[in-house]
């Protein structure tokens, strides 16, 4: 009789703990993902130089369309291109332009770094992604982890977004992230 009571107690405890186990549901995972998202984590960028921009005569033959993107962005009100100056280069002459960022262009600037001879390297937004849905959750209880496949949708393409960016930044993008099960519940980031 004592053995049967012990077995019943163990079974009752097992059922009780399994019922209260912390299962990662889609709703719970979505809430955690949204709390971990930062504005910067969902922005795709492109590096673009402005300030003093130069190209020497040797490179002009290799890159005849060097100024084409700048002229396109000038028409869109992103940059102002100053007059062409011919200056002495290391070998021969080079073209020099003063390219300034307009107030319209500043809204796409994520960060910038001043470089050599007045050149500024800026990172500009090309597009943003927003959370769309959770496609799949695969829990791994032995490792206290779960692999969660998330889908994001691209939106807010900027003038810096080009057709060539379609492959690297498709309309919908799926990624798999690892959630950790801790004593405080499921975690994706340290918030």
Secondary structure, DSSP 4 states (H G I P E B T S, - for coil): -HHHHHHHHHHHHHHHHHHT-----HHHHHHHHHHH--TGGGEEEEEEEEEEEEEEHHHHHH-TTTTHHHHHHHHTTSEEE---EEEE-SSSEEEEEEEEE-HHHHTTEEEEEE-GGGEEEEEEEEEEEEEEEEEEEEEEGGGTEEEEEEEEEEE---TT--GGGGTTS-SEEEEEEEEEEETTEEESS--
